[in-house]
Amino acid sequence: MAASQSPVLILLGPPGAGKGTQARILEEDFGLIQLSTGDLLRAAVASGSEAGRRAKSVMDAGGLVSDEIVLAILRDRMAAPDVARGIILDGFPRTDGQASALDVLLAETGQRVTAAISLEVDDEAMVGRVAGRSTCATCGEGYHDEFKRPAVAGTCDKCGGTAFKRRADDTAETVRERLKAYHAQTAPLIAYYDGKGVLERIDAMGTIAAIRAALGAIVGRVAA
């Protein structure tokens, strides 16, 4: 598939909707590359690129990295050959302004957003879902106290690691605040992409397997 025709997918959804888990599954199922804003920033800083140096300067000063710098880092990353089969954007864009800037960046190489997939969930259910999350400290595989326990207690299914960690901000109170921020800032993107005719909706309250199947059907159709 030519680079200009490579699918560009955006996963939308509040904290705990399963964006990270499903992005990793899409990587496995379709050979796509997940581009997470946090991972991109860390990699750019480590590489010493011009955009990475600018980001490091801002972060060292305790500031927030500007959209301009994030887009420069994304532009650099999308020039790499491994993204030729397509990308999944996780954590970007978050606002209408970022979405518009992303459209401009993609247009530089003849690309566009292929599908913006909204993982739709119940807010209160998300509080319980997020509060029970943990990840393998070695490989990052995600688990949940209720919904996805390791096959062998205390041992990662994927790498066999025995150390697990939880995010300090995965509490009911902080999750509710993050949901409030999501609805105020990011949820309007649903209308933005709906207006462009690329919005897809998925009920993300089902099992991981059911969501995987629904996502796979969409990606198989739009990436064909």
C-alpha positions as CSV (number, residue, x, y, z in Angstrom):
1,M,0.0,0.0,0.0
2,A,1.5,3.4,-1.0
3,A,2.3,5.8,1.8
4,S,-0.2,8.3,0.4
5,Q,-2.9,5.7,0.8
6,S,-1.9,4.3,4.2
7,P,-4.7,4.4,6.7
8,V,-4.6,7.0,9.4
9,L,-6.8,6.0,12.3
10,I,-7.7,8.0,15.4
11,L,-9.1,6.3,18.5
12,L,-11.4,8.5,20.5
13,G,-12.7,7.7,24.0
14,P,-12.4,8.7,27.6
15,P,-9.8,7.4,30.1
16,G,-10.4,3.6,30.5
17,A,-12.2,3.1,27.2
18,G,-9.5,0.7,26.1
19,K,-7.8,2.8,23.5
20,G,-4.3,1.6,24.3
21,T,-5.3,-2.1,24.5
22,Q,-7.1,-2.0,21.2
23,A,-4.4,0.0,19.5
24,R,-1.9,-2.8,20.4
25,I,-4.3,-5.4,19.0
26,L,-4.7,-3.4,15.8
27,E,-0.9,-3.4,15.5
28,E,-0.9,-7.2,15.7
29,D,-3.9,-7.8,13.5
30,F,-3.1,-5.3,10.7
31,G,0.5,-4.4,11.0
32,L,-0.3,-0.7,11.8
33,I,1.9,1.4,14.0
34,Q,0.5,3.0,17.2
35,L,1.7,6.6,17.7
36,S,1.2,7.7,21.3
37,T,1.9,11.3,22.1
38,G,3.8,10.4,25.2
39,D,6.0,7.8,23.5
40,L,6.7,10.2,20.6
41,L,7.9,12.9,23.0
42,R,10.1,10.6,24.9
43,A,11.6,9.1,21.7
44,A,12.2,12.5,20.2
45,V,14.0,13.8,23.3
46,A,16.1,10.6,23.4
47,S,17.0,11.0,19.7
48,G,18.2,14.5,20.1
49,S,16.3,15.7,17.1
50,E,15.7,19.4,16.7
51,A,12.0,19.0,17.7
52,G,13.1,16.7,20.6
53,R,15.5,19.3,21.9
54,R,12.8,22.0,21.8
55,A,10.5,19.6,23.6
56,K,13.1,18.8,26.3
57,S,13.7,22.5,26.9
58,V,10.0,23.1,27.5
59,M,9.6,20.0,29.7
60,D,12.7,20.8,31.7
61,A,11.3,24.2,32.5
62,G,8.1,22.6,33.7
63,G,6.0,23.8,30.7
64,L,3.6,22.1,28.4
65,V,4.9,21.1,25.0
66,S,3.1,23.2,22.3
67,D,1.0,21.8,19.5
68,E,3.6,23.1,17.1
69,I,6.4,21.0,18.6
70,V,4.1,17.9,18.9
71,L,3.2,18.3,15.2
72,A,6.9,18.6,14.3
73,I,7.7,15.4,16.2
74,L,4.7,13.7,14.5
75,R,5.9,14.9,11.1
76,D,9.4,13.5,11.7
77,R,8.0,10.1,12.9
78,M,5.6,9.8,10.0
79,A,8.5,10.1,7.6
80,A,9.9,6.8,8.9
81,P,9.5,3.8,6.6
82,D,7.9,1.5,9.2
83,V,4.6,3.6,9.2
84,A,4.0,2.9,5.5
85,R,1.2,0.3,6.3
86,G,-0.7,2.9,8.4
87,I,-0.8,4.5,11.8
88,I,-3.1,4.6,14.8
89,L,-3.0,7.9,16.7
90,D,-3.5,7.5,20.4
91,G,-3.8,10.7,22.5
92,F,-3.7,13.2,19.6
93,P,-5.6,15.2,18.5
94,R,-7.3,16.3,21.7
95,T,-8.9,19.5,20.5
96,D,-10.5,20.9,17.3
97,G,-7.4,23.1,16.8
98,Q,-5.1,20.1,16.9
99,A,-7.5,18.2,14.6
100,S,-7.3,21.0,12.0
101,A,-3.5,21.2,12.3
102,L,-3.3,17.4,11.8
103,D,-5.4,17.7,8.6
104,V,-2.9,20.2,7.3
105,L,0.1,18.0,8.2
106,L,-1.4,14.9,6.5
107,A,-2.3,16.9,3.4
108,E,1.4,17.6,3.0
109,T,1.9,14.0,1.9
110,G,-1.5,13.5,0.3
111,Q,-3.0,11.7,3.3
112,R,-6.1,12.3,5.4
113,V,-7.8,10.8,8.4
114,T,-9.3,7.5,7.2
115,A,-11.5,6.9,10.3
116,A,-12.0,8.4,13.7
117,I,-13.3,5.6,15.9
118,S,-15.2,6.6,19.0
119,L,-15.1,4.0,21.7
120,E,-18.3,4.8,23.5
121,V,-18.7,4.0,27.2
122,D,-20.7,4.7,30.4
123,D,-18.9,7.2,32.6
124,E,-19.5,5.5,35.9
125,A,-18.6,2.2,34.6
126,M,-15.3,3.8,33.5
127,V,-14.5,4.8,37.1
128,G,-14.5,1.1,38.2
129,R,-12.7,0.0,35.1
130,V,-9.9,2.5,35.4
131,A,-9.5,2.1,39.2
132,G,-8.8,-1.6,38.7
133,R,-6.1,-1.2,36.1
134,S,-2.5,-2.4,36.3
135,T,0.3,-3.1,33.8
136,C,3.3,-5.4,33.6
137,A,6.3,-3.4,34.7
138,T,8.5,-5.3,32.2
139,C,6.5,-5.3,28.9
140,G,3.6,-2.9,29.6
141,E,0.8,-5.5,29.0
142,G,-2.4,-4.3,30.6
143,Y,-4.5,-6.1,33.2
144,H,-7.5,-5.5,35.4
145,D,-8.5,-6.8,38.8
146,E,-11.9,-7.9,37.5
147,F,-11.9,-8.0,33.7
148,K,-8.5,-9.2,32.7
149,R,-6.5,-11.1,35.2
150,P,-3.3,-13.0,34.3
151,A,-3.8,-16.7,33.6
152,V,-1.4,-17.4,36.4
153,A,-1.8,-15.0,39.3
154,G,1.2,-12.6,39.6
155,T,2.7,-13.6,36.3
156,C,2.4,-11.7,33.0
157,D,0.8,-13.8,30.3
158,K,2.9,-12.1,27.6
159,C,6.5,-12.0,29.0
160,G,6.4,-13.9,32.3
161,G,7.3,-10.9,34.4
162,T,6.2,-10.9,38.0
163,A,6.3,-7.1,38.7
164,F,3.1,-5.1,38.2
165,K,2.4,-1.4,38.6
166,R,-0.5,1.0,38.9
167,R,-0.8,4.6,37.9
168,A,-0.9,6.9,41.0
169,D,-3.8,8.9,39.4
170,D,-6.0,5.9,38.7
171,T,-8.4,6.7,41.6
172,A,-12.1,7.3,41.4
173,E,-11.8,11.0,42.1
174,T,-9.1,11.6,39.5
175,V,-10.9,9.5,36.9
176,R,-14.0,11.6,37.3
177,E,-12.0,14.8,36.8
178,R,-10.3,13.3,33.7
179,L,-13.8,12.3,32.3
180,K,-14.9,15.9,32.9
181,A,-11.9,17.2,31.0
182,Y,-12.5,14.7,28.2
183,H,-16.1,15.8,27.7
184,A,-15.1,19.5,27.7
185,Q,-12.1,19.3,25.4
186,T,-11.9,16.1,23.4
187,A,-15.5,14.9,22.9
188,P,-16.2,17.8,20.5
189,L,-13.9,16.0,18.1
190,I,-16.7,13.4,17.6
191,A,-18.8,16.2,15.9
192,Y,-15.7,17.4,14.0
193,Y,-15.0,14.0,12.4
194,D,-18.7,13.2,12.0
195,G,-18.9,16.4,9.9
196,K,-16.1,15.1,7.7
197,G,-17.9,11.8,7.2
198,V,-15.1,9.6,8.8
199,L,-16.6,9.0,12.2
200,E,-17.3,5.4,13.4
201,R,-18.8,4.5,16.7
202,I,-18.3,1.3,18.7
203,D,-20.0,0.2,21.9
204,A,-16.9,-0.2,24.1
205,M,-18.7,-1.7,27.1
206,G,-18.4,-5.2,25.8
207,T,-15.5,-7.7,26.1
208,I,-12.1,-7.0,24.7
209,A,-12.8,-9.7,22.1
210,A,-16.1,-8.1,21.0
211,I,-14.5,-4.7,20.7
212,R,-11.6,-6.2,18.8
213,A,-14.0,-7.8,16.3
214,A,-15.9,-4.6,15.8
215,L,-12.7,-2.6,15.3
216,G,-11.4,-5.2,12.9
217,A,-14.5,-5.0,10.8
218,I,-14.1,-1.2,10.5
219,V,-10.4,-1.2,9.8
220,G,-10.7,-4.1,7.3
221,R,-13.2,-2.0,5.4
222,V,-11.6,1.5,5.5
223,A,-8.0,0.2,4.9
224,A,-8.9,-2.0,2.0
